[in-house]
């Protein structure tokens, strides 16, 4: 059985490159089971977190897509504020190579020793993080610098334990059953190995949210997002600037919608809009021509789902 988890997605900033009067710089907050997960941390993210009453003292993980300033300049201020409020929970930050040096050069020298454990993980894709509540996978995309798209999956689980199969395989009821339920193999008398899949039903499919970071439309994002409930994809430009988007490693709303359609996602939420667009209706219309389940994100707007 799947354990029901309430998941809330809030867009803290939806602008690209520079903020506007209406839009802050990129950051997406996911709240689930009392834990906060941030994807990117543009300048001003800490103030946006305060606006949505997200406590900076809570358990938190941050996943950085790439090392462009509009996606990382919020980290020094956020970490320093956490220090000033005497945060006690560890903070883990994940991202591409270069992240550790950036934080050590910009953040640590500007404040006293953090009051909490600050752990920085430079990652290369694949399974980036796993805990009881969720799993995060990363995949390299196509941008002007190395960029990781992330998939976070909630509610995933092993299949139901099938006692009749265990008995048929000669496994006595008791501790060995518990080991198999936990997903580990057991060795019976005589040396025969029984693997968990032999006594478990079909795995429980979780609910996934995919965050693209900055990228032109690419196959790696399509693969990562295949069947996801929500794809959050950058849409920096409208279709008439497709050449500019391609040259700079960005997407148009039309291109993002094509990714969503081919990946067969449930909902596409567009973000990372060039400051040239005051009215985003044009981008939403463009995306809906390809994928009807498209919408544009707005700062401080939230989406709820159950995993």
C-alpha atoms as a printed R data frame, in Angstrom:
    type eleno elety resid chain resno      x       y       z
1   ATOM     1    CA   UNK     A     1  0.000   0.000   0.000
2   ATOM     2    CA   UNK     A     2  1.096   3.552  -0.683
3   ATOM     3    CA   UNK     A     3  1.451   5.828   2.327
4   ATOM     4    CA   UNK     A     4 -0.516   9.006   1.548
5   ATOM     5    CA   UNK     A     5  1.658  12.126   1.574
6   ATOM     6    CA   UNK     A     6  0.369  15.677   1.084
7   ATOM     7    CA   UNK     A     7  2.679  17.534  -1.285
8   ATOM     8    CA   UNK     A     8  2.587  21.278  -1.918
9   ATOM     9    CA   UNK     A     9  4.562  22.951  -4.726
10  ATOM    10    CA   UNK     A    10  5.089  26.716  -4.443
11  ATOM    11    CA   UNK     A    11  6.822  28.917  -6.999
12  ATOM    12    CA   UNK     A    12  9.016  31.385  -5.122
13  ATOM    13    CA   UNK     A    13 10.489  33.003  -8.223
14  ATOM    14    CA   UNK     A    14  9.700  32.614 -11.923
15  ATOM    15    CA   UNK     A    15 11.879  35.168 -13.715
16  ATOM    16    CA   UNK     A    16 14.967  34.469 -15.832
17  ATOM    17    CA   UNK     A    17 18.271  36.291 -15.467
18  ATOM    18    CA   UNK     A    18 16.951  39.309 -13.580
19  ATOM    19    CA   UNK     A    19 13.945  39.980 -11.352
20  ATOM    20    CA   UNK     A    20 10.982  42.085 -12.433
21  ATOM    21    CA   UNK     A    21  8.443  43.987 -10.331
22  ATOM    22    CA   UNK     A    22  6.157  40.948 -10.470
23  ATOM    23    CA   UNK     A    23  8.626  38.079 -10.542
24  ATOM    24    CA   UNK     A    24 11.560  36.993  -8.410
25  ATOM    25    CA   UNK     A    25 14.472  34.819  -9.455
26  ATOM    26    CA   UNK     A    26 14.206  31.037  -9.862
27  ATOM    27    CA   UNK     A    27 13.256  28.867  -6.917
28  ATOM    28    CA   UNK     A    28 10.627  26.179  -6.403
29  ATOM    29    CA   UNK     A    29  9.615  24.993  -2.936
30  ATOM    30    CA   UNK     A    30  8.163  21.536  -2.294
31  ATOM    31    CA   UNK     A    31  6.727  20.789   1.154
32  ATOM    32    CA   UNK     A    32  5.942  17.235   2.267
33  ATOM    33    CA   UNK     A    33  5.849  15.492   5.642
34  ATOM    34    CA   UNK     A    34  7.195  18.543   7.444
35  ATOM    35    CA   UNK     A    35 10.305  18.742   5.246
36  ATOM    36    CA   UNK     A    36 11.196  21.479   2.767
37  ATOM    37    CA   UNK     A    37 12.859  20.825  -0.581
38  ATOM    38    CA   UNK     A    38 14.140  23.712  -2.697
39  ATOM    39    CA   UNK     A    39 15.011  23.509  -6.357
40  ATOM    40    CA   UNK     A    40 17.385  26.404  -7.085
41  ATOM    41    CA   UNK     A    41 17.824  29.444  -4.885
42  ATOM    42    CA   UNK     A    42 17.805  32.730  -6.745
43  ATOM    43    CA   UNK     A    43 18.492  36.036  -5.033
44  ATOM    44    CA   UNK     A    44 15.645  36.936  -2.664
45  ATOM    45    CA   UNK     A    45 14.533  33.345  -2.081
46  ATOM    46    CA   UNK     A    46 14.791  33.694   1.695
47  ATOM    47    CA   UNK     A    47 12.273  36.569   1.688
48  ATOM    48    CA   UNK     A    48  9.891  34.607  -0.519
49  ATOM    49    CA   UNK     A    49 10.125  31.700   1.927
50  ATOM    50    CA   UNK     A    50  9.109  34.058   4.708
51  ATOM    51    CA   UNK     A    51  6.139  35.282   2.680
52  ATOM    52    CA   UNK     A    52  4.766  31.748   2.421
53  ATOM    53    CA   UNK     A    53  5.473  31.027   6.109
54  ATOM    54    CA   UNK     A    54  8.110  28.397   5.375
55  ATOM    55    CA   UNK     A    55 10.261  28.154   8.494
56  ATOM    56    CA   UNK     A    56 13.995  28.474   7.858
57  ATOM    57    CA   UNK     A    57 14.576  26.249  10.884
58  ATOM    58    CA   UNK     A    58 12.838  23.209   9.402
59  ATOM    59    CA   UNK     A    59 14.512  20.190   7.855
60  ATOM    60    CA   UNK     A    60 15.535  21.201   4.341
61  ATOM    61    CA   UNK     A    61 17.386  19.956   1.272
62  ATOM    62    CA   UNK     A    62 18.399  22.226  -1.626
63  ATOM    63    CA   UNK     A    63 19.003  20.939  -5.165
64  ATOM    64    CA   UNK     A    64 20.825  23.340  -7.496
65  ATOM    65    CA   UNK     A    65 20.463  22.865 -11.238
66  ATOM    66    CA   UNK     A    66 23.488  24.842 -12.443
67  ATOM    67    CA   UNK     A    67 25.987  27.516 -11.535
68  ATOM    68    CA   UNK     A    68 24.460  30.611 -13.145
69  ATOM    69    CA   UNK     A    69 23.953  33.511 -10.764
70  ATOM    70    CA   UNK     A    70 20.191  33.808 -11.083
71  ATOM    71    CA   UNK     A    71 19.900  30.258  -9.714
72  ATOM    72    CA   UNK     A    72 22.447  30.422  -6.855
73  ATOM    73    CA   UNK     A    73 22.871  33.995  -5.574
74  ATOM    74    CA   UNK     A    74 20.186  33.408  -2.940
75  ATOM    75    CA   UNK     A    75 22.262  30.752  -1.159
76  ATOM    76    CA   UNK     A    76 24.619  33.047   0.804
77  ATOM    77    CA   UNK     A    77 21.796  35.136   2.252
78  ATOM    78    CA   UNK     A    78 19.619  32.141   3.032
79  ATOM    79    CA   UNK     A    79 22.421  30.302   4.822
80  ATOM    80    CA   UNK     A    80 23.443  33.396   6.785
81  ATOM    81    CA   UNK     A    81 19.864  34.011   7.940
82  ATOM    82    CA   UNK     A    82 19.602  30.380   9.040
83  ATOM    83    CA   UNK     A    83 22.721  30.960  11.104
84  ATOM    84    CA   UNK     A    84 21.298  34.126  12.684
85  ATOM    85    CA   UNK     A    85 18.166  32.307  13.830
86  ATOM    86    CA   UNK     A    86 20.321  29.547  15.365
87  ATOM    87    CA   UNK     A    87 19.123  26.808  13.092
88  ATOM    88    CA   UNK     A    88 19.911  23.355  14.497
89  ATOM    89    CA   UNK     A    89 18.841  20.968  11.710
90  ATOM    90    CA   UNK     A    90 21.611  20.117   9.218
91  ATOM    91    CA   UNK     A    91 21.326  21.675   5.767
92  ATOM    92    CA   UNK     A    92 22.305  19.606   2.729
93  ATOM    93    CA   UNK     A    93 22.883  21.273  -0.632
94  ATOM    94    CA   UNK     A    94 23.260  19.217  -3.815
95  ATOM    95    CA   UNK     A    95 24.395  20.412  -7.213
96  ATOM    96    CA   UNK     A    96 26.943  20.248 -10.010
97  ATOM    97    CA   UNK     A    97 30.720  20.619  -9.670
98  ATOM    98    CA   UNK     A    98 31.678  24.140  -8.573
99  ATOM    99    CA   UNK     A    99 28.929  24.395  -5.957
100 ATOM   100    CA   UNK     A   100 31.172  23.632  -2.984
101 ATOM   101    CA   UNK     A   101 33.749  26.254  -3.903
102 ATOM   102    CA   UNK     A   102 31.015  28.852  -4.512
103 ATOM   103    CA   UNK     A   103 29.450  28.379  -1.080
104 ATOM   104    CA   UNK     A   104 32.815  28.225   0.682
105 ATOM   105    CA   UNK     A   105 34.014  31.420  -1.032
106 ATOM   106    CA   UNK     A   106 30.843  33.509  -0.726
107 ATOM   107    CA   UNK     A   107 29.121  32.294   2.410
108 ATOM   108    CA   UNK     A   108 31.457  30.896   5.025
109 ATOM   109    CA   UNK     A   109 33.917  33.875   5.082
110 ATOM   110    CA   UNK     A   110 31.002  36.328   5.491
111 ATOM   111    CA   UNK     A   111 29.710  34.880   8.757
112 ATOM   112    CA   UNK     A   112 30.706  33.065  11.897
113 ATOM   113    CA   UNK     A   113 30.939  29.303  11.924
114 ATOM   114    CA   UNK     A   114 27.447  27.998  11.098
115 ATOM   115    CA   UNK     A   115 25.359  26.932  14.076
116 ATOM   116    CA   UNK     A   116 24.299  23.884  12.081
117 ATOM   117    CA   UNK     A   117 25.966  21.235   9.937
118 ATOM   118    CA   UNK     A   118 26.291  22.462   6.350
119 ATOM   119    CA   UNK     A   119 26.873  19.596   3.927
120 ATOM   120    CA   UNK     A   120 27.575  20.275   0.254
121 ATOM   121    CA   UNK     A   121 27.352  17.421  -2.247
122 ATOM   122    CA   UNK     A   122 28.613  17.787  -5.810
123 ATOM   123    CA   UNK     A   123 26.696  15.235  -7.866
124 ATOM   124    CA   UNK     A   124 26.804  13.784 -11.362
125 ATOM   125    CA   UNK     A   125 23.241  12.626 -11.943
126 ATOM   126    CA   UNK     A   126 21.604   9.276 -11.272
127 ATOM   127    CA   UNK     A   127 20.187   8.723  -7.783
128 ATOM   128    CA   UNK     A   128 21.131  11.919  -6.004
129 ATOM   129    CA   UNK     A   129 19.302  11.425  -2.700
130 ATOM   130    CA   UNK     A   130 16.984   8.866  -1.125
131 ATOM   131    CA   UNK     A   131 15.090   8.848   2.155
132 ATOM   132    CA   UNK     A   132 11.871   7.368   3.531
133 ATOM   133    CA   UNK     A   133  9.721  10.175   2.150
134 ATOM   134    CA   UNK     A   134 11.135  10.622  -1.352
135 ATOM   135    CA   UNK     A   135 13.834   9.866  -3.901
136 ATOM   136    CA   UNK     A   136 15.609  12.402  -6.124
137 ATOM   137    CA   UNK     A   137 17.179  11.524  -9.482
138 ATOM   138    CA   UNK     A   138 19.235  13.880 -11.634
139 ATOM   139    CA   UNK     A   139 19.929  13.974 -15.359
140 ATOM   140    CA   UNK     A   140 22.229  16.223 -17.401
141 ATOM   141    CA   UNK     A   141 20.477  18.491 -19.889
142 ATOM   142    CA   UNK     A   142 21.570  20.826 -22.701
143 ATOM   143    CA   UNK     A   143 22.424  24.337 -21.509
144 ATOM   144    CA   UNK     A   144 25.371  26.716 -21.935
145 ATOM   145    CA   UNK     A   145 26.904  25.300 -18.708
146 ATOM   146    CA   UNK     A   146 26.376  21.880 -17.089
147 ATOM   147    CA   UNK     A   147 22.767  21.709 -15.854
148 ATOM   148    CA   UNK     A   148 20.958  19.012 -13.900
149 ATOM   149    CA   UNK     A   149 17.246  18.382 -14.219
150 ATOM   150    CA   UNK     A   150 15.764  16.679 -11.152
151 ATOM   151    CA   UNK     A   151 12.924  14.239 -10.555
152 ATOM   152    CA   UNK     A   152 11.534  13.917  -7.044
153 ATOM   153    CA   UNK     A   153  9.242  10.945  -6.389
154 ATOM   154    CA   UNK     A   154  6.954  10.551  -3.389
155 ATOM   155    CA   UNK     A   155  4.980   7.530  -2.203
156 ATOM   156    CA   UNK     A   156  7.087   4.942  -4.011
157 ATOM   157    CA   UNK     A   157  7.351   1.604  -2.264
158 ATOM   158    CA   UNK     A   158  8.095  -2.073  -2.427
159 ATOM   159    CA   UNK     A   159  5.268  -4.424  -3.292
160 ATOM   160    CA   UNK     A   160  3.128  -6.152  -0.678
161 ATOM   161    CA   UNK     A   161  4.739  -9.129   1.049
162 ATOM   162    CA   UNK     A   162  3.134 -12.406  -0.107
163 ATOM   163    CA   UNK     A   163  3.269 -14.973   2.727
164 ATOM   164    CA   UNK     A   164  2.038 -17.804   0.516
165 ATOM   165    CA   UNK     A   165  5.042 -17.384  -1.800
166 ATOM   166    CA   UNK     A   166  7.411 -17.340   1.169
167 ATOM   167    CA   UNK     A   167  5.915 -20.562   2.546
168 ATOM   168    CA   UNK     A   168  6.074 -22.223  -0.868
169 ATOM   169    CA   UNK     A   169  9.793 -21.388  -1.014
170 ATOM   170    CA   UNK     A   170 10.319 -23.003   2.366
171 ATOM   171    CA   UNK     A   171 11.006 -19.794   4.287
172 ATOM   172    CA   UNK     A   172  9.844 -20.202   7.896
173 ATOM   173    CA   UNK     A   173  7.730 -17.425   9.360
174 ATOM   174    CA   UNK     A   174  9.812 -15.176  11.585
175 ATOM   175    CA   UNK     A   175 12.842 -12.880  11.231
176 ATOM   176    CA   UNK     A   176 13.591 -13.931   7.641
177 ATOM   177    CA   UNK     A   177 10.205 -12.615   6.556
178 ATOM   178    CA   UNK     A   178 11.055  -9.217   8.053
179 ATOM   179    CA   UNK     A   179 14.364  -9.092   6.188
180 ATOM   180    CA   UNK     A   180 12.627  -9.817   2.880
181 ATOM   181    CA   UNK     A   181  9.900  -7.240   3.582
182 ATOM   182    CA   UNK     A   182 12.670  -4.667   4.130
183 ATOM   183    CA   UNK     A   183 14.057  -5.433   0.652
184 ATOM   184    CA   UNK     A   184 17.093  -7.553   1.494
185 ATOM   185    CA   UNK     A   185 17.838 -11.125   0.356
186 ATOM   186    CA   UNK     A   186 18.069 -14.029   2.807
187 ATOM   187    CA   UNK     A   187 20.136 -17.209   2.825
188 ATOM   188    CA   UNK     A   188 18.367 -20.438   3.769
189 ATOM   189    CA   UNK     A   189 19.916 -23.566   5.237
190 ATOM   190    CA   UNK     A   190 21.881 -25.253   2.496
191 ATOM   191    CA   UNK     A   191 22.985 -21.912   1.054
192 ATOM   192    CA   UNK     A   192 19.987 -21.135  -1.195
193 ATOM   193    CA   UNK     A   193 19.472 -17.377  -1.643
194 ATOM   194    CA   UNK     A   194 15.946 -15.927  -1.836
195 ATOM   195    CA   UNK     A   195 15.624 -12.404  -3.232
196 ATOM   196    CA   UNK     A   196 12.885  -9.965  -2.199
197 ATOM   197    CA   UNK     A   197 11.277  -9.865  -5.651
198 ATOM   198    CA   UNK     A   198 10.457 -13.585  -5.261
199 ATOM   199    CA   UNK     A   199  8.092 -12.891  -2.350
200 ATOM   200    CA   UNK     A   200  6.880  -9.342  -3.038
201 ATOM   201    CA   UNK     A   201  4.049  -8.165  -5.258
202 ATOM   202    CA   UNK     A   202  4.274  -5.390  -7.840
203 ATOM   203    CA   UNK     A   203  6.140  -2.277  -6.621
204 ATOM   204    CA   UNK     A   204  4.000   0.733  -5.715
205 ATOM   205    CA   UNK     A   205  4.406   3.533  -8.253
206 ATOM   206    CA   UNK     A   206  5.013   6.909  -6.683
207 ATOM   207    CA   UNK     A   207  4.049  10.396  -7.813
208 ATOM   208    CA   UNK     A   208  6.801  12.383  -9.530
209 ATOM   209    CA   UNK     A   209  7.567  16.064 -10.065
210 ATOM   210    CA   UNK     A   210 10.313  16.991 -12.539
211 ATOM   211    CA   UNK     A   211 12.203  20.302 -12.531
212 ATOM   212    CA   UNK     A   212 14.173  21.073 -15.692
213 ATOM   213    CA   UNK     A   213 16.479  23.868 -14.581
214 ATOM   214    CA   UNK     A   214 17.756  25.688 -17.688
215 ATOM   215    CA   UNK     A   215 17.813  23.703 -20.915
216 ATOM   216    CA   UNK     A   216 16.853  23.592 -24.534
217 ATOM   217    CA   UNK     A   217 14.326  20.800 -25.292
218 ATOM   218    CA   UNK     A   218 16.233  17.527 -25.025
219 ATOM   219    CA   UNK     A   219 15.818  13.770 -24.843
220 ATOM   220    CA   UNK     A   220 17.251  13.457 -21.343
221 ATOM   221    CA   UNK     A   221 14.419  15.568 -19.883
222 ATOM   222    CA   UNK     A   222 11.848  13.586 -21.851
223 ATOM   223    CA   UNK     A   223 13.209  10.359 -20.401
224 ATOM   224    CA   UNK     A   224 13.397  11.754 -16.872
225 ATOM   225    CA   UNK     A   225  9.850  13.148 -17.052
226 ATOM   226    CA   UNK     A   226  8.205  10.129 -18.711
227 ATOM   227    CA   UNK     A   227  4.805   9.661 -17.067
228 ATOM   228    CA   UNK     A   228  5.422  12.270 -14.357
229 ATOM   229    CA   UNK     A   229  2.443  13.967 -12.778
230 ATOM   230    CA   UNK     A   230  4.015  17.424 -13.060
231 ATOM   231    CA   UNK     A   231  6.791  18.757 -15.292
232 ATOM   232    CA   UNK     A   232  8.168  22.173 -14.337
233 ATOM   233    CA   UNK     A   233  9.986  23.314 -17.465
234 ATOM   234    CA   UNK     A   234 11.737  26.537 -18.313
235 ATOM   235    CA   UNK     A   235 10.151  28.657 -21.059
236 ATOM   236    CA   UNK     A   236 12.450  31.647 -21.321
237 ATOM   237    CA   UNK     A   237 11.229  32.833 -24.716
238 ATOM   238    CA   UNK     A   238  8.255  32.791 -27.051
239 ATOM   239    CA   UNK     A   239  8.358  30.964 -30.349
240 ATOM   240    CA   UNK     A   240  9.526  33.899 -32.492
241 ATOM   241    CA   UNK     A   241 12.805  33.823 -30.529
242 ATOM   242    CA   UNK     A   242 13.386  30.117 -31.097
243 ATOM   243    CA   UNK     A   243 16.793  30.771 -32.672
244 ATOM   244    CA   UNK     A   244 17.917  32.801 -29.666
245 ATOM   245    CA   UNK     A   245 16.640  30.096 -27.309
246 ATOM   246    CA   UNK     A   246 18.533  27.377 -29.175
247 ATOM   247    CA   UNK     A   247 21.753  29.401 -29.273
248 ATOM   248    CA   UNK     A   248 21.640  30.175 -25.544
249 ATOM   249    CA   UNK     A   249 20.537  26.736 -24.368
250 ATOM   250    CA   UNK     A   250 17.008  27.760 -23.430
251 ATOM   251    CA   UNK     A   251 13.485  26.722 -24.400
252 ATOM   252    CA   UNK     A   252 10.467  28.424 -25.849
253 ATOM   253    CA   UNK     A   253  7.020  27.749 -24.423
254 ATOM   254    CA   UNK     A   254  6.310  25.770 -27.614
255 ATOM   255    CA   UNK     A   255  9.455  23.671 -27.131
256 ATOM   256    CA   UNK     A   256  8.651  22.955 -23.478
257 ATOM   257    CA   UNK     A   257  5.147  21.858 -24.476
258 ATOM   258    CA   UNK     A   258  6.593  19.461 -27.046
259 ATOM   259    CA   UNK     A   259  8.713  17.868 -24.296
260 ATOM   260    CA   UNK     A   260  5.643  17.520 -22.055
261 ATOM   261    CA   UNK     A   261  3.604  15.944 -24.830
262 ATOM   262    CA   UNK     A   262  6.274  13.413 -25.777
263 ATOM   263    CA   UNK     A   263  6.918  12.559 -22.112
264 ATOM   264    CA   UNK     A   264  3.178  12.047 -21.526
265 ATOM   265    CA   UNK     A   265  3.154  14.079 -18.306
266 ATOM   266    CA   UNK     A   266 -0.010  15.034 -16.452
267 ATOM   267    CA   UNK     A   267  0.558  18.795 -16.137
268 ATOM   268    CA   UNK     A   268  3.165  21.167 -17.572
269 ATOM   269    CA   UNK     A   269  3.989  24.275 -15.538
270 ATOM   270    CA   UNK     A   270  6.096  26.842 -17.364
271 ATOM   271    CA   UNK     A   271  8.579  29.059 -15.510
272 ATOM   272    CA   UNK     A   272 11.842  31.027 -15.984
273 ATOM   273    CA   UNK     A   273 10.390  33.809 -18.146
274 ATOM   274    CA   UNK     A   274 12.473  36.511 -19.804
275 ATOM   275    CA   UNK     A   275 11.896  39.953 -18.278
276 ATOM   276    CA   UNK     A   276 10.746  41.141 -21.716
277 ATOM   277    CA   UNK     A   277  7.372  39.430 -21.142
278 ATOM   278    CA   UNK     A   278  5.075  41.430 -18.893
279 ATOM   279    CA   UNK     A   279  1.971  39.511 -19.933
280 ATOM   280    CA   UNK     A   280  2.532  35.753 -19.917
281 ATOM   281    CA   UNK     A   281 -0.720  34.898 -21.683
282 ATOM   282    CA   UNK     A   282  1.147  34.721 -24.988
283 ATOM   283    CA   UNK     A   283  3.428  31.981 -23.648
284 ATOM   284    CA   UNK     A   284  0.570  29.961 -22.174
285 ATOM   285    CA   UNK     A   285 -1.409  30.113 -25.436
286 ATOM   286    CA   UNK     A   286  1.664  29.028 -27.378
287 ATOM   287    CA   UNK     A   287  2.199  26.028 -25.086
288 ATOM   288    CA   UNK     A   288 -1.474  25.005 -25.077
289 ATOM   289    CA   UNK     A   289 -1.405  24.716 -28.876
290 ATOM   290    CA   UNK     A   290  0.829  21.672 -28.343
291 ATOM   291    CA   UNK     A   291 -0.102  20.490 -24.858
292 ATOM   292    CA   UNK     A   292 -3.491  21.365 -23.380
293 ATOM   293    CA   UNK     A   293 -2.353  20.677 -19.819
294 ATOM   294    CA   UNK     A   294  0.073  23.622 -19.836
295 ATOM   295    CA   UNK     A   295 -0.059  26.664 -17.577
296 ATOM   296    CA   UNK     A   296  2.298  29.456 -16.572
297 ATOM   297    CA   UNK     A   297  3.596  29.701 -13.016
298 ATOM   298    CA   UNK     A   298  3.145  32.817 -10.930
299 ATOM   299    CA   UNK     A   299  5.240  33.885  -7.969
300 ATOM   300    CA   UNK     A   300  3.887  32.550  -4.641
301 ATOM   301    CA   UNK     A   301  1.305  30.373  -6.424
302 ATOM   302    CA   UNK     A   302  0.916  26.835  -5.019
303 ATOM   303    CA   UNK     A   303 -0.215  23.445  -6.329
304 ATOM   304    CA   UNK     A   304 -1.330  20.608  -4.071
305 ATOM   305    CA   UNK     A   305 -1.235  16.901  -4.804
306 ATOM   306    CA   UNK     A   306 -1.376  13.671  -2.839
307 ATOM   307    CA   UNK     A   307  1.295  11.038  -3.226
